[in-house]
Amino acid sequence: MKTVKVYGPGCKRCEATQTMVQEAAARLGIDVTVEKVTDAQSIAMAGVMSTPGISVDGKLVHAGGLPDAGKLEGWLRA
């Protein structure tokens, strides 16, 4: 099971990113746990300078704007 964290204050883009992660994982048949991180200090400590941010299994893979769907699937497969 992969652990995915979505970093952001809870804006529409952050919510859309969380939905994208869940839908991509379902399409790929990958079990994921998605955690929303909304605390500003935790977001900064993760190295996210622009939200939404995404980490997969502790590795920051994206920050700023909605992720590309193809890249998102690649991150989940890795």
mmCIF file of the N, C-alpha and C atoms, coordinates in Angstrom:
data_MODEL
# 
_entry.id   MODEL 
# 
loop_
_atom_site.group_PDB 
_atom_site.id 
_atom_site.type_symbol 
_atom_site.label_atom_id 
_atom_site.label_alt_id 
_atom_site.label_comp_id 
_atom_site.label_asym_id 
_atom_site.label_entity_id 
_atom_site.label_seq_id 
_atom_site.pdbx_PDB_ins_code 
_atom_site.Cartn_x 
_atom_site.Cartn_y 
_atom_site.Cartn_z 
_atom_site.occupancy 
_atom_site.B_iso_or_equiv 
_atom_site.pdbx_formal_charge 
_atom_site.auth_seq_id 
_atom_site.auth_comp_id 
_atom_site.auth_asym_id 
_atom_site.auth_atom_id 
_atom_site.pdbx_PDB_model_num 
ATOM 1   N N  . MET A 1 1  ? 0.841   -1.184 0.000   1.00 0.00 ? 1  MET A N  1 
ATOM 2   C CA . MET A 1 1  ? 0.000   0.000  0.000   1.00 0.00 ? 1  MET A CA 1 
ATOM 3   C C  . MET A 1 1  ? 0.880   1.239  0.000   1.00 0.00 ? 1  MET A C  1 
ATOM 4   N N  . LYS A 1 2  ? 0.538   2.188  -0.837  1.00 0.00 ? 2  LYS A N  1 
ATOM 5   C CA . LYS A 1 2  ? 1.271   3.444  -0.923  1.00 0.00 ? 2  LYS A CA 1 
ATOM 6   C C  . LYS A 1 2  ? 0.608   4.488  -0.033  1.00 0.00 ? 2  LYS A C  1 
ATOM 7   N N  . THR A 1 3  ? 1.443   5.351  0.512   1.00 0.00 ? 3  THR A N  1 
ATOM 8   C CA . THR A 1 3  ? 0.962   6.462  1.311   1.00 0.00 ? 3  THR A CA 1 
ATOM 9   C C  . THR A 1 3  ? 1.162   7.734  0.508   1.00 0.00 ? 3  THR A C  1 
ATOM 10  N N  . VAL A 1 4  ? 0.075   8.435  0.249   1.00 0.00 ? 4  VAL A N  1 
ATOM 11  C CA . VAL A 1 4  ? 0.118   9.676  -0.521  1.00 0.00 ? 4  VAL A CA 1 
ATOM 12  C C  . VAL A 1 4  ? -0.371  10.799 0.380   1.00 0.00 ? 4  VAL A C  1 
ATOM 13  N N  . LYS A 1 5  ? 0.409   11.879 0.406   1.00 0.00 ? 5  LYS A N  1 
ATOM 14  C CA . LYS A 1 5  ? -0.016  13.070 1.150   1.00 0.00 ? 5  LYS A CA 1 
ATOM 15  C C  . LYS A 1 5  ? -0.267  14.184 0.151   1.00 0.00 ? 5  LYS A C  1 
ATOM 16  N N  . VAL A 1 6  ? -1.403  14.868 0.328   1.00 0.00 ? 6  VAL A N  1 
ATOM 17  C CA . VAL A 1 6  ? -1.742  16.031 -0.486  1.00 0.00 ? 6  VAL A CA 1 
ATOM 18  C C  . VAL A 1 6  ? -1.628  17.242 0.432   1.00 0.00 ? 6  VAL A C  1 
ATOM 19  N N  . TYR A 1 7  ? -0.701  18.137 0.084   1.00 0.00 ? 7  TYR A N  1 
ATOM 20  C CA . TYR A 1 7  ? -0.429  19.313 0.901   1.00 0.00 ? 7  TYR A CA 1 
ATOM 21  C C  . TYR A 1 7  ? -1.158  20.519 0.344   1.00 0.00 ? 7  TYR A C  1 
ATOM 22  N N  . GLY A 1 8  ? -1.896  21.222 1.196   1.00 0.00 ? 8  GLY A N  1 
ATOM 23  C CA . GLY A 1 8  ? -2.582  22.443 0.784   1.00 0.00 ? 8  GLY A CA 1 
ATOM 24  C C  . GLY A 1 8  ? -3.566  22.888 1.837   1.00 0.00 ? 8  GLY A C  1 
ATOM 25  N N  . PRO A 1 9  ? -4.006  24.142 1.730   1.00 0.00 ? 9  PRO A N  1 
ATOM 26  C CA . PRO A 1 9  ? -4.886  24.714 2.750   1.00 0.00 ? 9  PRO A CA 1 
ATOM 27  C C  . PRO A 1 9  ? -6.333  24.249 2.677   1.00 0.00 ? 9  PRO A C  1 
ATOM 28  N N  . GLY A 1 10 ? -6.678  23.454 1.666   1.00 0.00 ? 10 GLY A N  1 
ATOM 29  C CA . GLY A 1 10 ? -8.057  22.990 1.531   1.00 0.00 ? 10 GLY A CA 1 
ATOM 30  C C  . GLY A 1 10 ? -8.811  23.700 0.429   1.00 0.00 ? 10 GLY A C  1 
ATOM 31  N N  . CYS A 1 11 ? -8.064  24.312 -0.497  1.00 0.00 ? 11 CYS A N  1 
ATOM 32  C CA . CYS A 1 11 ? -8.694  25.030 -1.614  1.00 0.00 ? 11 CYS A CA 1 
ATOM 33  C C  . CYS A 1 11 ? -9.258  24.036 -2.636  1.00 0.00 ? 11 CYS A C  1 
ATOM 34  N N  . LYS A 1 12 ? -9.952  24.553 -3.638  1.00 0.00 ? 12 LYS A N  1 
ATOM 35  C CA . LYS A 1 12 ? -10.559 23.689 -4.656  1.00 0.00 ? 12 LYS A CA 1 
ATOM 36  C C  . LYS A 1 12 ? -9.510  22.893 -5.421  1.00 0.00 ? 12 LYS A C  1 
ATOM 37  N N  . ARG A 1 13 ? -8.351  23.498 -5.718  1.00 0.00 ? 13 ARG A N  1 
ATOM 38  C CA . ARG A 1 13 ? -7.293  22.774 -6.425  1.00 0.00 ? 13 ARG A CA 1 
ATOM 39  C C  . ARG A 1 13 ? -6.762  21.633 -5.566  1.00 0.00 ? 13 ARG A C  1 
ATOM 40  N N  . CYS A 1 14 ? -6.664  21.859 -4.268  1.00 0.00 ? 14 CYS A N  1 
ATOM 41  C CA . CYS A 1 14 ? -6.175  20.818 -3.359  1.00 0.00 ? 14 CYS A CA 1 
ATOM 42  C C  . CYS A 1 14 ? -7.179  19.659 -3.300  1.00 0.00 ? 14 CYS A C  1 
ATOM 43  N N  . GLU A 1 15 ? -8.438  19.985 -3.234  1.00 0.00 ? 15 GLU A N  1 
ATOM 44  C CA . GLU A 1 15 ? -9.475  18.951 -3.217  1.00 0.00 ? 15 GLU A CA 1 
ATOM 45  C C  . GLU A 1 15 ? -9.498  18.195 -4.540  1.00 0.00 ? 15 GLU A C  1 
ATOM 46  N N  . ALA A 1 16 ? -9.335  18.913 -5.656  1.00 0.00 ? 16 ALA A N  1 
ATOM 47  C CA . ALA A 1 16 ? -9.307  18.274 -6.970  1.00 0.00 ? 16 ALA A CA 1 
ATOM 48  C C  . ALA A 1 16 ? -8.105  17.343 -7.086  1.00 0.00 ? 16 ALA A C  1 
ATOM 49  N N  . THR A 1 17 ? -6.978  17.759 -6.513  1.00 0.00 ? 17 THR A N  1 
ATOM 50  C CA . THR A 1 17 ? -5.772  16.923 -6.537  1.00 0.00 ? 17 THR A CA 1 
ATOM 51  C C  . THR A 1 17 ? -6.004  15.634 -5.766  1.00 0.00 ? 17 THR A C  1 
ATOM 52  N N  . GLN A 1 18 ? -6.643  15.732 -4.609  1.00 0.00 ? 18 GLN A N  1 
ATOM 53  C CA . GLN A 1 18 ? -6.936  14.539 -3.826  1.00 0.00 ? 18 GLN A CA 1 
ATOM 54  C C  . GLN A 1 18 ? -7.839  13.587 -4.616  1.00 0.00 ? 18 GLN A C  1 
ATOM 55  N N  . THR A 1 19 ? -8.839  14.130 -5.280  1.00 0.00 ? 19 THR A N  1 
ATOM 56  C CA . THR A 1 19 ? -9.736  13.317 -6.098  1.00 0.00 ? 19 THR A CA 1 
ATOM 57  C C  . THR A 1 19 ? -8.977  12.664 -7.242  1.00 0.00 ? 19 THR A C  1 
ATOM 58  N N  . MET A 1 20 ? -8.079  13.411 -7.879  1.00 0.00 ? 20 MET A N  1 
ATOM 59  C CA . MET A 1 20 ? -7.275  12.861 -8.977  1.00 0.00 ? 20 MET A CA 1 
ATOM 60  C C  . MET A 1 20 ? -6.435  11.682 -8.496  1.00 0.00 ? 20 MET A C  1 
ATOM 61  N N  . VAL A 1 21 ? -5.842  11.816 -7.318  1.00 0.00 ? 21 VAL A N  1 
ATOM 62  C CA . VAL A 1 21 ? -5.011  10.738 -6.767  1.00 0.00 ? 21 VAL A CA 1 
ATOM 63  C C  . VAL A 1 21 ? -5.866  9.496  -6.535  1.00 0.00 ? 21 VAL A C  1 
ATOM 64  N N  . GLN A 1 22 ? -7.014  9.670  -5.907  1.00 0.00 ? 22 GLN A N  1 
ATOM 65  C CA . GLN A 1 22 ? -7.878  8.534  -5.602  1.00 0.00 ? 22 GLN A CA 1 
ATOM 66  C C  . GLN A 1 22 ? -8.390  7.863  -6.879  1.00 0.00 ? 22 GLN A C  1 
ATOM 67  N N  . GLU A 1 23 ? -8.768  8.656  -7.876  1.00 0.00 ? 23 GLU A N  1 
ATOM 68  C CA . GLU A 1 23 ? -9.279  8.095  -9.125  1.00 0.00 ? 23 GLU A CA 1 
ATOM 69  C C  . GLU A 1 23 ? -8.178  7.379  -9.904  1.00 0.00 ? 23 GLU A C  1 
ATOM 70  N N  . ALA A 1 24 ? -6.976  7.943  -9.930  1.00 0.00 ? 24 ALA A N  1 
ATOM 71  C CA . ALA A 1 24 ? -5.858  7.313  -10.637 1.00 0.00 ? 24 ALA A CA 1 
ATOM 72  C C  . ALA A 1 24 ? -5.499  5.988  -9.974  1.00 0.00 ? 24 ALA A C  1 
ATOM 73  N N  . ALA A 1 25 ? -5.467  5.967  -8.658  1.00 0.00 ? 25 ALA A N  1 
ATOM 74  C CA . ALA A 1 25 ? -5.148  4.735  -7.935  1.00 0.00 ? 25 ALA A CA 1 
ATOM 75  C C  . ALA A 1 25 ? -6.196  3.665  -8.215  1.00 0.00 ? 25 ALA A C  1 
ATOM 76  N N  . ALA A 1 26 ? -7.458  4.060  -8.247  1.00 0.00 ? 26 ALA A N  1 
ATOM 77  C CA . ALA A 1 26 ? -8.535  3.099  -8.525  1.00 0.00 ? 26 ALA A CA 1 
ATOM 78  C C  . ALA A 1 26 ? -8.410  2.537  -9.942  1.00 0.00 ? 26 ALA A C  1 
ATOM 79  N N  . ARG A 1 27 ? -8.106  3.404  -10.923 1.00 0.00 ? 27 ARG A N  1 
ATOM 80  C CA . ARG A 1 27 ? -7.920  2.962  -12.309 1.00 0.00 ? 27 ARG A CA 1 
ATOM 81  C C  . ARG A 1 27 ? -6.778  1.960  -12.432 1.00 0.00 ? 27 ARG A C  1 
ATOM 82  N N  . LEU A 1 28 ? -5.706  2.221  -11.673 1.00 0.00 ? 28 LEU A N  1 
ATOM 83  C CA . LEU A 1 28 ? -4.514  1.374  -11.746 1.00 0.00 ? 28 LEU A CA 1 
ATOM 84  C C  . LEU A 1 28 ? -4.599  0.149  -10.845 1.00 0.00 ? 28 LEU A C  1 
ATOM 85  N N  . GLY A 1 29 ? -5.599  0.109  -9.975  1.00 0.00 ? 29 GLY A N  1 
ATOM 86  C CA . GLY A 1 29 ? -5.736  -1.010 -9.046  1.00 0.00 ? 29 GLY A CA 1 
ATOM 87  C C  . GLY A 1 29 ? -4.681  -0.988 -7.950  1.00 0.00 ? 29 GLY A C  1 
ATOM 88  N N  . ILE A 1 30 ? -4.255  0.211  -7.561  1.00 0.00 ? 30 ILE A N  1 
ATOM 89  C CA . ILE A 1 30 ? -3.231  0.377  -6.529  1.00 0.00 ? 30 ILE A CA 1 
ATOM 90  C C  . ILE A 1 30 ? -3.892  0.821  -5.240  1.00 0.00 ? 30 ILE A C  1 
ATOM 91  N N  . ASP A 1 31 ? -3.570  0.126  -4.149  1.00 0.00 ? 31 ASP A N  1 
ATOM 92  C CA . ASP A 1 31 ? -4.090  0.519  -2.841  1.00 0.00 ? 31 ASP A CA 1 
ATOM 93  C C  . ASP A 1 31 ? -3.302  1.722  -2.330  1.00 0.00 ? 31 ASP A C  1 
ATOM 94  N N  . VAL A 1 32 ? -4.011  2.786  -1.999  1.00 0.00 ? 32 VAL A N  1 
ATOM 95  C CA . VAL A 1 32 ? -3.355  3.977  -1.461  1.00 0.00 ? 32 VAL A CA 1 
ATOM 96  C C  . VAL A 1 32 ? -4.093  4.466  -0.232  1.00 0.00 ? 32 VAL A C  1 
ATOM 97  N N  . THR A 1 33 ? -3.337  5.082  0.637   1.00 0.00 ? 33 THR A N  1 
ATOM 98  C CA . THR A 1 33 ? -3.893  5.830  1.747   1.00 0.00 ? 33 THR A CA 1 
ATOM 99  C C  . THR A 1 33 ? -3.600  7.284  1.435   1.00 0.00 ? 33 THR A C  1 
ATOM 100 N N  . VAL A 1 34 ? -4.641  8.109  1.363   1.00 0.00 ? 34 VAL A N  1 
ATOM 101 C CA . VAL A 1 34 ? -4.456  9.520  1.040   1.00 0.00 ? 34 VAL A CA 1 
ATOM 102 C C  . VAL A 1 34 ? -4.690  10.339 2.297   1.00 0.00 ? 34 VAL A C  1 
ATOM 103 N N  . GLU A 1 35 ? -3.696  11.151 2.623   1.00 0.00 ? 35 GLU A N  1 
ATOM 104 C CA . GLU A 1 35 ? -3.783  12.017 3.808   1.00 0.00 ? 35 GLU A CA 1 
ATOM 105 C C  . GLU A 1 35 ? -3.725  13.464 3.351   1.00 0.00 ? 35 GLU A C  1 
ATOM 106 N N  . LYS A 1 36 ? -4.649  14.277 3.839   1.00 0.00 ? 36 LYS A N  1 
ATOM 107 C CA . LYS A 1 36 ? -4.626  15.709 3.553   1.00 0.00 ? 36 LYS A CA 1 
ATOM 108 C C  . LYS A 1 36 ? -3.827  16.401 4.653   1.00 0.00 ? 36 LYS A C  1 
ATOM 109 N N  . VAL A 1 37 ? -2.874  17.223 4.242   1.00 0.00 ? 37 VAL A N  1 
ATOM 110 C CA . VAL A 1 37 ? -2.074  17.994 5.196   1.00 0.00 ? 37 VAL A CA 1 
ATOM 111 C C  . VAL A 1 37 ? -2.405  19.459 4.961   1.00 0.00 ? 37 VAL A C  1 
ATOM 112 N N  . THR A 1 38 ? -3.054  20.082 5.958   1.00 0.00 ? 38 THR A N  1 
ATOM 113 C CA . THR A 1 38 ? -3.500  21.465 5.794   1.00 0.00 ? 38 THR A CA 1 
ATOM 114 C C  . THR A 1 38 ? -2.768  22.455 6.701   1.00 0.00 ? 38 THR A C  1 
ATOM 115 N N  . ASP A 1 39 ? -1.980  21.949 7.625   1.00 0.00 ? 39 ASP A N  1 
ATOM 116 C CA . ASP A 1 39 ? -1.244  22.803 8.556   1.00 0.00 ? 39 ASP A CA 1 
ATOM 117 C C  . ASP A 1 39 ? -0.091  23.497 7.832   1.00 0.00 ? 39 ASP A C  1 
ATOM 118 N N  . ALA A 1 40 ? -0.053  24.832 7.869   1.00 0.00 ? 40 ALA A N  1 
ATOM 119 C CA . ALA A 1 40 ? 0.952   25.609 7.137   1.00 0.00 ? 40 ALA A CA 1 
ATOM 120 C C  . ALA A 1 40 ? 2.377   25.229 7.528   1.00 0.00 ? 40 ALA A C  1 
ATOM 121 N N  . GLN A 1 41 ? 2.623   24.995 8.796   1.00 0.00 ? 41 GLN A N  1 
ATOM 122 C CA . GLN A 1 41 ? 3.968   24.635 9.243   1.00 0.00 ? 41 GLN A CA 1 
ATOM 123 C C  . GLN A 1 41 ? 4.376   23.267 8.676   1.00 0.00 ? 41 GLN A C  1 
ATOM 124 N N  . SER A 1 42 ? 3.467   22.311 8.690   1.00 0.00 ? 42 SER A N  1 
ATOM 125 C CA . SER A 1 42 ? 3.754   20.980 8.148   1.00 0.00 ? 42 SER A CA 1 
ATOM 126 C C  . SER A 1 42 ? 3.988   21.040 6.641   1.00 0.00 ? 42 SER A C  1 
ATOM 127 N N  . ILE A 1 43 ? 3.236   21.891 5.958   1.00 0.00 ? 43 ILE A N  1 
ATOM 128 C CA . ILE A 1 43 ? 3.412   22.058 4.513   1.00 0.00 ? 43 ILE A CA 1 
ATOM 129 C C  . ILE A 1 43 ? 4.804   22.611 4.230   1.00 0.00 ? 43 ILE A C  1 
ATOM 130 N N  . ALA A 1 44 ? 5.196   23.642 4.972   1.00 0.00 ? 44 ALA A N  1 
ATOM 131 C CA . ALA A 1 44 ? 6.518   24.245 4.776   1.00 0.00 ? 44 ALA A CA 1 
ATOM 132 C C  . ALA A 1 44 ? 7.630   23.263 5.119   1.00 0.00 ? 44 ALA A C  1 
ATOM 133 N N  . MET A 1 45 ? 7.455   22.499 6.196   1.00 0.00 ? 45 MET A N  1 
ATOM 134 C CA . MET A 1 45 ? 8.483   21.535 6.597   1.00 0.00 ? 45 MET A CA 1 
ATOM 135 C C  . MET A 1 45 ? 8.658   20.427 5.557   1.00 0.00 ? 45 MET A C  1 
ATOM 136 N N  . ALA A 1 46 ? 7.637   20.154 4.787   1.00 0.00 ? 46 ALA A N  1 
ATOM 137 C CA . ALA A 1 46 ? 7.720   19.131 3.736   1.00 0.00 ? 46 ALA A CA 1 
ATOM 138 C C  . ALA A 1 46 ? 8.426   19.670 2.493   1.00 0.00 ? 46 ALA A C  1 
ATOM 139 N N  . GLY A 1 47 ? 8.685   20.982 2.461   1.00 0.00 ? 47 GLY A N  1 
ATOM 140 C CA . GLY A 1 47 ? 9.367   21.586 1.326   1.00 0.00 ? 47 GLY A CA 1 
ATOM 141 C C  . GLY A 1 47 ? 8.440   22.062 0.231   1.00 0.00 ? 47 GLY A C  1 
ATOM 142 N N  . VAL A 1 48 ? 7.153   22.135 0.530   1.00 0.00 ? 48 VAL A N  1 
ATOM 143 C CA . VAL A 1 48 ? 6.170   22.572 -0.467  1.00 0.00 ? 48 VAL A CA 1 
ATOM 144 C C  . VAL A 1 48 ? 6.106   24.101 -0.438  1.00 0.00 ? 48 VAL A C  1 
ATOM 145 N N  . MET A 1 49 ? 6.545   24.710 -1.535  1.00 0.00 ? 49 MET A N  1 
ATOM 146 C CA . MET A 1 49 ? 6.553   26.169 -1.626  1.00 0.00 ? 49 MET A CA 1 
ATOM 147 C C  . MET A 1 49 ? 5.298   26.704 -2.313  1.00 0.00 ? 49 MET A C  1 
ATOM 148 N N  . SER A 1 50 ? 4.639   25.837 -3.080  1.00 0.00 ? 50 SER A N  1 
ATOM 149 C CA . SER A 1 50 ? 3.425   26.214 -3.794  1.00 0.00 ? 50 SER A CA 1 
ATOM 150 C C  . SER A 1 50 ? 2.471   25.025 -3.743  1.00 0.00 ? 50 SER A C  1 
ATOM 151 N N  . THR A 1 51 ? 1.219   25.297 -3.388  1.00 0.00 ? 51 THR A N  1 
ATOM 152 C CA . THR A 1 51 ? 0.252   24.210 -3.248  1.00 0.00 ? 51 THR A CA 1 
ATOM 153 C C  . THR A 1 51 ? -0.609  24.090 -4.495  1.00 0.00 ? 51 THR A C  1 
ATOM 154 N N  . PRO A 1 52 ? -1.212  22.948 -4.715  1.00 0.00 ? 52 PRO A N  1 
ATOM 155 C CA . PRO A 1 52 ? -1.099  21.737 -3.913  1.00 0.00 ? 52 PRO A CA 1 
ATOM 156 C C  . PRO A 1 52 ? 0.219   21.008 -4.164  1.00 0.00 ? 52 PRO A C  1 
ATOM 157 N N  . GLY A 1 53 ? 0.627   20.274 -3.142  1.00 0.00 ? 53 GLY A N  1 
ATOM 158 C CA . GLY A 1 53 ? 1.816   19.446 -3.239  1.00 0.00 ? 53 GLY A CA 1 
ATOM 159 C C  . GLY A 1 53 ? 1.426   17.989 -3.031  1.00 0.00 ? 53 GLY A C  1 
ATOM 160 N N  . ILE A 1 54 ? 2.252   17.095 -3.550  1.00 0.00 ? 54 ILE A N  1 
ATOM 161 C CA . ILE A 1 54 ? 1.983   15.659 -3.415  1.00 0.00 ? 54 ILE A CA 1 
ATOM 162 C C  . ILE A 1 54 ? 3.271   14.950 -3.032  1.00 0.00 ? 54 ILE A C  1 
ATOM 163 N N  . SER A 1 55 ? 3.184   14.085 -2.031  1.00 0.00 ? 55 SER A N  1 
ATOM 164 C CA . SER A 1 55 ? 4.300   13.188 -1.741  1.00 0.00 ? 55 SER A CA 1 
ATOM 165 C C  . SER A 1 55 ? 3.772   11.764 -1.819  1.00 0.00 ? 55 SER A C  1 
ATOM 166 N N  . VAL A 1 56 ? 4.634   10.871 -2.327  1.00 0.00 ? 56 VAL A N  1 
ATOM 167 C CA . VAL A 1 56 ? 4.303   9.458  -2.423  1.00 0.00 ? 56 VAL A CA 1 
ATOM 168 C C  . VAL A 1 56 ? 5.349   8.697  -1.631  1.00 0.00 ? 56 VAL A C  1 
ATOM 169 N N  . ASP A 1 57 ? 4.896   7.990  -0.609  1.00 0.00 ? 57 ASP A N  1 
ATOM 170 C CA . ASP A 1 57 ? 5.784   7.230  0.270   1.00 0.00 ? 57 ASP A CA 1 
ATOM 171 C C  . ASP A 1 57 ? 6.936   8.090  0.791   1.00 0.00 ? 57 ASP A C  1 
ATOM 172 N N  . GLY A 1 58 ? 6.600   9.318  1.196   1.00 0.00 ? 58 GLY A N  1 
ATOM 173 C CA . GLY A 1 58 ? 7.569   10.200 1.833   1.00 0.00 ? 58 GLY A CA 1 
ATOM 174 C C  . GLY A 1 58 ? 8.424   11.025 0.887   1.00 0.00 ? 58 GLY A C  1 
ATOM 175 N N  . LYS A 1 59 ? 8.268   10.866 -0.423  1.00 0.00 ? 59 LYS A N  1 
ATOM 176 C CA . LYS A 1 59 ? 9.062   11.616 -1.395  1.00 0.00 ? 59 LYS A CA 1 
ATOM 177 C C  . LYS A 1 59 ? 8.184   12.661 -2.067  1.00 0.00 ? 59 LYS A C  1 
ATOM 178 N N  . LEU A 1 60 ? 8.575   13.937 -1.951  1.00 0.00 ? 60 LEU A N  1 
ATOM 179 C CA . LEU A 1 60 ? 7.825   15.013 -2.590  1.00 0.00 ? 60 LEU A CA 1 
ATOM 180 C C  . LEU A 1 60 ? 7.996   14.902 -4.107  1.00 0.00 ? 60 LEU A C  1 
ATOM 181 N N  . VAL A 1 61 ? 6.885   14.745 -4.815  1.00 0.00 ? 61 VAL A N  1 
ATOM 182 C CA . VAL A 1 61 ? 6.946   14.546 -6.264  1.00 0.00 ? 61 VAL A CA 1 
ATOM 183 C C  . VAL A 1 61 ? 6.329   15.700 -7.057  1.00 0.00 ? 61 VAL A C  1 
ATOM 184 N N  . HIS A 1 62 ? 5.572   16.576 -6.393  1.00 0.00 ? 62 HIS A N  1 
ATOM 185 C CA . HIS A 1 62 ? 4.878   17.645 -7.112  1.00 0.00 ? 62 HIS A CA 1 
ATOM 186 C C  . HIS A 1 62 ? 4.559   18.793 -6.173  1.00 0.00 ? 62 HIS A C  1 
ATOM 187 N N  . ALA A 1 63 ? 4.649   20.001 -6.712  1.00 0.00 ? 63 ALA A N  1 
ATOM 188 C CA . ALA A 1 63 ? 4.210   21.189 -5.966  1.00 0.00 ? 63 ALA A CA 1 
ATOM 189 C C  . ALA A 1 63 ? 3.754   22.247 -6.958  1.00 0.00 ? 63 ALA A C  1 
ATOM 190 N N  . GLY A 1 64 ? 2.602   22.838 -6.697  1.00 0.00 ? 64 GLY A N  1 
ATOM 191 C CA . GLY A 1 64 ? 2.095   23.943 -7.493  1.00 0.00 ? 64 GLY A CA 1 
ATOM 192 C C  . GLY A 1 64 ? 1.201   23.529 -8.640  1.00 0.00 ? 64 GLY A C  1 
ATOM 193 N N  . GLY A 1 65 ? -0.084  23.795 -8.517  1.00 0.00 ? 65 GLY A N  1 
ATOM 194 C CA . GLY A 1 65 ? -1.037  23.509 -9.584  1.00 0.00 ? 65 GLY A CA 1 
ATOM 195 C C  . GLY A 1 65 ? -1.466  22.054 -9.615  1.00 0.00 ? 65 GLY A C  1 
ATOM 196 N N  . LEU A 1 66 ? -2.415  21.783 -10.493 1.00 0.00 ? 66 LEU A N  1 
ATOM 197 C CA . LEU A 1 66 ? -2.905  20.415 -10.632 1.00 0.00 ? 66 LEU A CA 1 
ATOM 198 C C  . LEU A 1 66 ? -1.851  19.574 -11.330 1.00 0.00 ? 66 LEU A C  1 
ATOM 199 N N  . PRO A 1 67 ? -1.645  18.350 -10.875 1.00 0.00 ? 67 PRO A N  1 
ATOM 200 C CA . PRO A 1 67 ? -0.634  17.497 -11.503 1.00 0.00 ? 67 PRO A CA 1 
ATOM 201 C C  . PRO A 1 67 ? -1.106  16.972 -12.854 1.00 0.00 ? 67 PRO A C  1 
ATOM 202 N N  . ASP A 1 68 ? -0.144  16.665 -13.722 1.00 0.00 ? 68 ASP A N  1 
ATOM 203 C CA . ASP A 1 68 ? -0.435  16.022 -14.997 1.00 0.00 ? 68 ASP A CA 1 
ATOM 204 C C  . ASP A 1 68 ? -0.898  14.597 -14.706 1.00 0.00 ? 68 ASP A C  1 
ATOM 205 N N  . ALA A 1 69 ? -1.979  14.169 -15.333 1.00 0.00 ? 69 ALA A N  1 
ATOM 206 C CA . ALA A 1 69 ? -2.550  12.846 -15.056 1.00 0.00 ? 69 ALA A CA 1 
ATOM 207 C C  . ALA A 1 69 ? -1.567  11.718 -15.356 1.00 0.00 ? 69 ALA A C  1 
ATOM 208 N N  . GLY A 1 70 ? -0.823  11.832 -16.444 1.00 0.00 ? 70 GLY A N  1 
ATOM 209 C CA . GLY A 1 70 ? 0.154   10.803 -16.801 1.00 0.00 ? 70 GLY A CA 1 
ATOM 210 C C  . GLY A 1 70 ? 1.279   10.709 -15.788 1.00 0.00 ? 70 GLY A C  1 
ATOM 211 N N  . LYS A 1 71 ? 1.767   11.857 -15.349 1.00 0.00 ? 71 LYS A N  1 
ATOM 212 C CA . LYS A 1 71 ? 2.830   11.866 -14.340 1.00 0.00 ? 71 LYS A CA 1 
ATOM 213 C C  . LYS A 1 71 ? 2.315   11.296 -13.024 1.00 0.00 ? 71 LYS A C  1 
ATOM 214 N N  . LEU A 1 72 ? 1.088   11.646 -12.666 1.00 0.00 ? 72 LEU A N  1 
ATOM 215 C CA . LEU A 1 72 ? 0.497   11.150 -11.432 1.00 0.00 ? 72 LEU A CA 1 
ATOM 216 C C  . LEU A 1 72 ? 0.459   9.624  -11.438 1.00 0.00 ? 72 LEU A C  1 
ATOM 217 N N  . GLU A 1 73 ? 0.043   9.042  -12.544 1.00 0.00 ? 73 GLU A N  1 
ATOM 218 C CA . GLU A 1 73 ? 0.001   7.578  -12.641 1.00 0.00 ? 73 GLU A CA 1 
ATOM 219 C C  . GLU A 1 73 ? 1.405   6.994  -12.521 1.00 0.00 ? 73 GLU A C  1 
ATOM 220 N N  . GLY A 1 74 ? 2.386   7.657  -13.099 1.00 0.00 ? 74 GLY A N  1 
ATOM 221 C CA . GLY A 1 74 ? 3.763   7.200  -12.994 1.00 0.00 ? 74 GLY A CA 1 
ATOM 222 C C  . GLY A 1 74 ? 4.263   7.214  -11.559 1.00 0.00 ? 74 GLY A C  1 
ATOM 223 N N  . TRP A 1 75 ? 3.928   8.259  -10.824 1.00 0.00 ? 75 TRP A N  1 
ATOM 224 C CA . TRP A 1 75 ? 4.338   8.356  -9.418  1.00 0.00 ? 75 TRP A CA 1 
ATOM 225 C C  . TRP A 1 75 ? 3.705   7.233  -8.605  1.00 0.00 ? 75 TRP A C  1 
ATOM 226 N N  . LEU A 1 76 ? 2.453   6.920  -8.904  1.00 0.00 ? 76 LEU A N  1 
ATOM 227 C CA . LEU A 1 76 ? 1.767   5.876  -8.152  1.00 0.00 ? 76 LEU A CA 1 
ATOM 228 C C  . LEU A 1 76 ? 2.310   4.501  -8.495  1.00 0.00 ? 76 LEU A C  1 
ATOM 229 N N  . ARG A 1 77 ? 2.728   4.292  -9.743  1.00 0.00 ? 77 ARG A N  1 
ATOM 230 C CA . ARG A 1 77 ? 3.272   3.009  -10.160 1.00 0.00 ? 77 ARG A CA 1 
ATOM 231 C C  . ARG A 1 77 ? 4.669   2.748  -9.582  1.00 0.00 ? 77 ARG A C  1 
ATOM 232 N N  . ALA A 1 78 ? 5.425   3.814  -9.386  1.00 0.00 ? 78 ALA A N  1 
ATOM 233 C CA . ALA A 1 78 ? 6.834   3.666  -8.949  1.00 0.00 ? 78 ALA A CA 1 
ATOM 234 C C  . ALA A 1 78 ? 6.965   3.016  -7.590  1.00 0.00 ? 78 ALA A C  1 
# 
